[in-house]
Amino acid sequence: MAVRLDRELMPLPLTEPPNEPPPYAWTGTWASAAGLTDDTEPWWDAPEPEVPADVRSLRATPPGLGALADHWIAFERFAEEIPREAPFGFAVGGPLDLMEPSSVLASFTADAFEEGLAKLSDDELVGMLYATRRLSSWQAAMELAAVSELESRRQATARPGSSRDQDHVSAELGLTLTMTARSTEKLLDLARGLARFPGVQTALLAGRIDRSRVAVMVEELASLDLIPAAAIAAAFVNIARKMTTSQLRAEIRRMILDLFPALIKARAQKGRRHARVDVWQELSGNGAMAGRELPQADVIAADTRISAIAQTLKCAGATGTMDEIRAAVFVALLTGRDPATLLSSPLSSSLSSPDSAGAGDPPSAGGGLARLTGSVHLTLPLKTWLGWSDAPGEAAGYGPLHADTCRDLASRMASPRWCLTLTDEQGRAAAHACSTGGPGPPGVKAWLAGLRFDWLERGDTCRHSRQTTSYRPGKKLRHLIQVRQRTCANPVCRRPAEVCDLDHTIPFDQGGRTCECDSAPVCRRHHRCKQAPGWRLVQQKPGYLVWTTPSGRSFPATPDRYPI
């Protein structure tokens, strides 16, 4: 059951007391106890009262505060005692869609569940999902607070100078919650980390951020001193819910790299002392192997090389998905076999010939396919590239990178294509130019003067200056759209634009333009979603899209920001 909030359908006269009196002394009718009289607005129209941090603890305080506590308890009891009808209020913008987590929201949600979810519309069902997530955050905040309180009590009674009290707390939690030592340590670390950021703790309790995002913030900020860590946490606490955990982690890392590059470099060098190769057994019975704490430039170079070899094998007829072929190439390279042996066709002999590799590819162990190195889409500020700054850059599919890693990757590139993107004050692409050669530090001005920039469409209206009448866009148009949006145009997807479909927002056969104002990179998965019944995608102006799901909820997507 759930409270019906429509005043016309309220079945209970508000001036009659309940069958049972409230468990505390109060004069007047039940309506007046709830704050309702003939002269006051109904509670659904009245502003919500200020909720004390813990109203029940105020009962022992002076009479004025005790009365305030009684008033709020009466308000909650009033909401709970109203005879309940069909679930209501979870629709977008409704009171239950906006209510902060509390026992009242938990009661409404439980009632809706008990009445049957089939009675909810799609919009109400999504609103209930939001409510349950807020309630999960509320419960997580209380759980972590209880863990911190337990640790605090055990530390207060620990023997002076004892170095084992932490192990004792972990052991007690493990027994109490039936958890492994590693799991209890992670729980304790999360509780300790959250205690550093009261603002994040408050947001978790209010349901504005969830446990997984809190874990990302705690992990990424663990190496920073309290003041800078708290400042970065405050910058993200109110916008974290609009990001996936991957996006949040990337943005926090980018800010840390920008503010504390020396610290990140030192942390990476320290981590390399723990470099290792881990081997373990998968649940399926297969094996797994991973290199840990390796130089990031080497990891990116190795990953792109595996992808290049796998793509060549795929084009030559190798069977299986790209993931399966990449895994086979990984094993072949480590075990000393030529990846060309993975082909069952006669092409394997020609592919293993040194002459089959590109003329510009550097030599490496093995012939043919083993010489492929792949390509990296590296983005970094011009000053970083020239060594004038340590501002971070990023590589497509890998996220933000330290300036030294970016320069290392740039130095490894053979005959790179240089692109320069001018950004606006928000870091979004405004103009773009390409060049087959790059400058050295002495020739920057001359190099910049020789570049021809194309200005991207950025206003509310499009001039259609690069529109084409064909279905497929030209090379320049495709490149500029991928510059504008470097990842899938779905707001929660980070798949690089280079491997996405360049999709018409309005289908080409329905009058859609092959132009900046009607095209955007969309990965194959979200391309199919967009075409499914109930989905709707609108590009309001070049690069600014709105996705509407079958439930009727809308989610905006904007052009990506560049490191500046």
MOLINCOR-V821766 format. One record per residue. RES is the residue in three letters. SS is DSSP state (h for helix, s for strand, l for the rest). PSI is psi in degrees with one decimal (NA if undefined). Layout:
# MOLINCOR-V821766
RES/SS/PSI, RES/SS/PSI
This chain:
# MOLINCOR-V821766
MET/l/159.1, ALA/s/151.7, VAL/l/134.6, ARG/l/123.1, LEU/l/-2.3, ASP/l/121.8, ARG/h/-31.5, GLU/h/-20.2, LEU/h/8.4, MET/l/113.1, PRO/l/-11.8, LEU/l/124.0, PRO/l/132.3, LEU/l/-6.1, THR/l/-3.2, GLU/l/137.3, PRO/l/160.3, PRO/l/169.3, ASN/l/-35.1, GLU/l/136.3, PRO/l/155.0, PRO/l/154.8, PRO/l/22.4, TYR/l/156.4, ALA/l/134.5, TRP/l/140.2, THR/l/152.2, GLY/l/179.1, THR/l/169.4, TRP/h/-35.1, ALA/h/-41.5, SER/h/-32.2, ALA/h/-31.2, ALA/l/1.4, GLY/l/14.8, LEU/l/128.3, THR/l/179.1, ASP/l/-20.6, ASP/l/-3.7, THR/l/158.8, GLU/l/151.7, PRO/l/152.9, TRP/l/-23.5, TRP/l/-16.4, ASP/l/-18.4, ALA/l/152.0, PRO/l/144.0, GLU/l/133.2, PRO/l/156.6, GLU/l/126.8, VAL/l/117.5, PRO/l/160.1, ALA/l/-41.3, ASP/l/90.4, VAL/h/-31.0, ARG/h/-24.4, SER/h/-13.9, LEU/h/-8.6, ARG/h/-28.0, ALA/h/2.6, THR/l/179.7, PRO/l/158.5, PRO/h/-38.5, GLY/h/-46.0, LEU/h/-35.1, GLY/h/-38.5, ALA/h/-37.3, LEU/h/-40.6, ALA/h/-45.0, ASP/h/-37.8, HIS/h/-45.9, TRP/h/-38.9, ILE/h/-40.4, ALA/h/-40.3, PHE/h/-45.1, GLU/h/-44.1, ARG/h/-38.9, PHE/h/-45.2, ALA/h/-35.4, GLU/h/-27.0, GLU/h/-12.3, ILE/l/130.7, PRO/l/135.6, ARG/l/146.5, GLU/s/-147.0, ALA/l/150.8, PRO/l/141.4, PHE/l/146.4, GLY/l/-6.3, PHE/l/-9.6, ALA/l/159.1, VAL/l/128.3, GLY/l/-4.8, GLY/l/167.1, PRO/h/-35.9, LEU/h/-20.0, ASP/h/-22.6, LEU/h/-11.6, MET/l/136.2, GLU/l/154.3, PRO/l/138.6, SER/l/176.7, SER/h/-29.7, VAL/h/-48.0, LEU/h/-38.8, ALA/h/-38.4, SER/h/-45.2, PHE/h/-44.7, THR/h/-42.7, ALA/h/-39.7, ASP/h/-43.3, ALA/h/-40.3, PHE/h/-43.8, GLU/h/-33.2, GLU/h/-23.8, GLY/l/120.5, LEU/h/-20.5, ALA/h/-20.9, LYS/h/-12.1, LEU/l/143.2, SER/l/170.0, ASP/h/-44.4, ASP/h/-44.5, GLU/h/-36.2, LEU/h/-41.8, VAL/h/-39.1, GLY/h/-36.6, MET/h/-36.3, LEU/h/-45.4, TYR/h/-43.0, ALA/h/-42.7, THR/h/-33.4, ARG/h/-40.3, ARG/h/-39.9, LEU/h/-36.0, SER/h/-41.0, SER/h/-43.1, TRP/h/-46.4, GLN/h/-39.2, ALA/h/-40.4, ALA/h/-41.6, MET/h/-37.2, GLU/h/-46.7, LEU/h/-33.9, ALA/h/-38.1, ALA/h/-38.4, VAL/h/-44.1, SER/h/-40.3, GLU/h/-41.0, LEU/h/-44.3, GLU/h/-40.5, SER/h/-41.7, ARG/h/-40.4, ARG/h/-35.5, GLN/h/-33.9, ALA/h/-26.7, THR/l/3.4, ALA/l/155.0, ARG/l/137.8, PRO/l/132.9, GLY/l/2.2, SER/l/132.7, SER/l/4.4, ARG/l/-0.1, ASP/h/-32.1, GLN/h/-41.5, ASP/h/-35.3, HIS/h/-40.3, VAL/h/-43.2, SER/h/-42.3, ALA/h/-40.0, GLU/h/-42.4, LEU/h/-40.0, GLY/h/-43.5, LEU/h/-41.7, THR/h/-43.4, LEU/h/1.5, THR/l/61.5, MET/l/154.4, THR/l/165.0, ALA/h/-40.5, ARG/h/-40.4, SER/h/-40.1, THR/h/-35.8, GLU/h/-39.7, LYS/h/-38.9, LEU/h/-43.3, LEU/h/-42.4, ASP/h/-40.6, LEU/h/-42.4, ALA/h/-42.3, ARG/h/-43.3, GLY/h/-40.4, LEU/h/-33.7, ALA/h/-20.1, ARG/l/-20.4, PHE/l/84.3, PRO/h/-34.5, GLY/h/-39.5, VAL/h/-38.6, GLN/h/-42.1, THR/h/-42.0, ALA/h/-37.5, LEU/h/-43.0, LEU/h/-32.2, ALA/l/-0.7, GLY/l/13.2, ARG/l/-8.8, ILE/l/149.7, ASP/l/175.1, ARG/h/-40.6, SER/h/-38.7, ARG/h/-35.0, VAL/h/-41.8, ALA/h/-39.8, VAL/h/-46.3, MET/h/-43.4, VAL/h/-44.5, GLU/h/-46.2, GLU/h/-27.0, LEU/h/3.0, ALA/l/-31.9, SER/l/-5.3, LEU/l/153.2, ASP/l/163.5, LEU/h/-46.1, ILE/h/-52.5, PRO/h/-34.6, ALA/h/-42.8, ALA/h/-36.1, ALA/h/-43.1, ILE/h/-40.2, ALA/h/-41.5, ALA/h/-31.0, ALA/h/-26.6, PHE/h/-13.7, VAL/l/-33.9, ASN/l/-6.5, ILE/l/-4.7, ALA/h/-33.3, ARG/h/-16.9, LYS/h/0.6, MET/l/150.7, THR/l/167.1, THR/h/-35.1, SER/h/-43.4, GLN/h/-41.1, LEU/h/-44.8, ARG/h/-43.1, ALA/h/-42.2, GLU/h/-38.9, ILE/h/-42.9, ARG/h/-40.2, ARG/h/-41.4, MET/h/-41.2, ILE/h/-42.6, LEU/h/-35.9, ASP/h/-39.2, LEU/h/-33.2, PHE/l/59.8, PRO/h/-36.7, ALA/h/-39.5, LEU/h/-43.8, ILE/h/-39.2, LYS/h/-43.2, ALA/h/-39.1, ARG/h/-39.7, ALA/h/-42.3, GLN/h/-37.8, LYS/h/-39.7, GLY/h/-29.9, ARG/h/-18.7, ARG/h/-12.9, HIS/h/20.7, ALA/l/141.1, ARG/s/169.8, VAL/s/119.8, ASP/s/139.2, VAL/s/132.5, TRP/s/172.4, GLN/s/131.9, GLU/l/159.5, LEU/l/-28.3, SER/l/-13.6, GLY/l/-9.9, ASN/l/175.6, GLY/s/167.5, ALA/s/150.9, MET/s/139.5, ALA/s/137.9, GLY/s/132.8, ARG/s/148.1, GLU/l/45.3, LEU/l/155.5, PRO/l/132.8, GLN/h/-36.9, ALA/h/-39.7, ASP/h/-39.4, VAL/h/-45.1, ILE/h/-43.0, ALA/h/-42.9, ALA/h/-41.3, ASP/h/-44.2, THR/h/-31.9, ARG/h/-44.1, ILE/h/-42.3, SER/h/-41.3, ALA/h/-44.0, ILE/h/-43.5, ALA/h/-40.0, GLN/h/-39.5, THR/h/-42.7, LEU/h/-40.3, LYS/h/-44.1, CYS/h/-26.6, ALA/l/-0.8, GLY/l/5.8, ALA/l/139.0, THR/l/156.8, GLY/l/168.7, THR/l/166.8, MET/h/-37.5, ASP/h/-42.4, GLU/h/-41.5, ILE/h/-40.3, ARG/h/-42.6, ALA/h/-40.2, ALA/h/-39.9, VAL/h/-42.5, PHE/h/-49.2, VAL/h/-41.2, ALA/h/-44.0, LEU/h/-39.1, LEU/h/-27.3, THR/l/4.9, GLY/l/13.3, ARG/l/147.5, ASP/l/126.9, PRO/h/-21.9, ALA/h/-22.0, THR/h/-11.6, LEU/h/-13.9, LEU/l/139.5, SER/l/-5.0, SER/l/163.1, PRO/l/-13.3, LEU/h/-15.8, SER/h/-35.5, SER/h/-37.5, SER/h/-33.9, LEU/h/-25.3, SER/l/-1.5, SER/l/137.9, PRO/h/-26.5, ASP/h/-16.5, SER/h/-14.7, ALA/l/158.9, GLY/l/147.7, ALA/l/-27.7, GLY/l/-3.4, ASP/l/137.4, PRO/l/150.7, PRO/l/151.3, SER/l/173.0, ALA/l/138.6, GLY/l/168.3, GLY/l/172.2, GLY/h/-115.4, LEU/h/-35.1, ALA/h/-15.8, ARG/h/-12.7, LEU/l/140.6, THR/l/-16.2, GLY/l/-174.0, SER/l/153.0, VAL/l/130.5, HIS/l/97.3, LEU/s/132.0, THR/s/126.0, LEU/l/152.1, PRO/l/145.9, LEU/h/-40.2, LYS/h/-33.8, THR/h/-44.0, TRP/h/-39.2, LEU/l/-1.1, GLY/l/12.4, TRP/l/-9.3, SER/l/158.9, ASP/l/26.1, ALA/l/141.7, PRO/l/156.5, GLY/s/-160.6, GLU/s/157.1, ALA/s/137.3, ALA/l/126.6, GLY/l/-7.5, TYR/l/-19.8, GLY/s/-167.6, PRO/s/145.1, LEU/s/150.4, HIS/l/150.2, ALA/h/-40.7, ASP/h/-38.9, THR/h/-41.2, CYS/h/-45.6, ARG/h/-34.6, ASP/h/-45.9, LEU/h/-41.4, ALA/h/-37.1, SER/h/-20.8, ARG/h/-14.5, MET/l/132.1, ALA/l/124.1, SER/l/58.4, PRO/l/159.7, ARG/l/121.4, TRP/s/131.3, CYS/s/141.8, LEU/s/125.5, THR/s/124.4, LEU/s/136.8, THR/s/159.4, ASP/l/-172.0, GLU/l/-16.3, GLN/l/2.0, GLY/l/9.9, ARG/s/148.9, ALA/s/132.8, ALA/s/-37.0, ALA/s/157.8, HIS/s/144.2, ALA/s/150.5, CYS/s/152.5, SER/s/146.3, THR/l/-9.6, GLY/l/152.3, GLY/l/165.6, PRO/l/157.5, GLY/l/167.6, PRO/h/-36.7, PRO/h/-22.7, GLY/h/24.9, VAL/h/-47.6, LYS/h/-44.1, ALA/h/-38.9, TRP/h/-45.2, LEU/h/-38.8, ALA/h/-26.8, GLY/l/-3.3, LEU/l/144.9, ARG/l/115.7, PHE/l/140.8, ASP/s/123.5, TRP/s/127.7, LEU/l/151.1, GLU/l/124.8, ARG/l/-10.2, GLY/l/-175.0, ASP/l/-23.0, THR/l/152.0, CYS/l/140.0, ARG/l/-12.1, HIS/l/30.5, SER/l/-23.0, ARG/l/14.3, GLN/l/144.1, THR/s/152.8, THR/l/-10.1, SER/l/164.7, TYR/l/-42.8, ARG/l/134.5, PRO/l/156.4, GLY/l/169.8, LYS/h/-43.5, LYS/h/-45.2, LEU/h/-43.9, ARG/h/-45.1, HIS/h/-42.6, LEU/h/-37.5, ILE/h/-37.5, GLN/h/-26.1, VAL/h/-41.9, ARG/h/-44.4, GLN/l/105.9, ARG/l/-7.2, THR/s/173.2, CYS/l/140.0, ALA/l/-1.2, ASN/l/132.7, PRO/l/-15.4, VAL/l/10.9, CYS/l/137.1, ARG/l/18.2, ARG/l/131.0, PRO/s/143.1, ALA/h/-30.1, GLU/h/-23.9, VAL/h/13.2, CYS/l/163.0, ASP/s/141.3, LEU/s/97.6, ASP/s/141.2, HIS/s/125.6, THR/l/-52.1, ILE/l/122.3, PRO/l/142.6, PHE/h/-38.7, ASP/h/-2.8, GLN/h/19.2, GLY/l/5.7, GLY/l/146.8, ARG/l/145.8, THR/s/84.0, CYS/l/167.2, GLU/l/-28.3, CYS/l/-7.4, ASP/l/18.2, SER/s/147.0, ALA/s/148.7, PRO/s/126.7, VAL/s/126.3, CYS/l/161.9, ARG/h/-37.3, ARG/h/-48.7, HIS/h/-21.4, HIS/h/-43.8, ARG/h/-37.3, CYS/h/-43.9, LYS/h/-31.2, GLN/h/-6.0, ALA/l/155.6, PRO/l/137.1, GLY/l/-18.2, TRP/l/151.3, ARG/s/135.9, LEU/s/128.4, VAL/s/135.1, GLN/s/101.6, GLN/s/-36.7, LYS/s/165.9, PRO/l/116.0, GLY/l/-10.8, TYR/s/107.8, LEU/s/157.1, VAL/s/119.9, TRP/s/130.7, THR/s/123.8, THR/l/168.2, PRO/l/-21.7, SER/l/-9.8, GLY/l/-2.3, ARG/l/143.1, SER/s/146.6, PHE/s/118.7, PRO/s/152.1, ALA/s/134.2, THR/l/163.2, PRO/l/149.5, ASP/l/152.8, ARG/s/146.7, TYR/l/151.8, PRO/l/128.7, ILE/l/NA
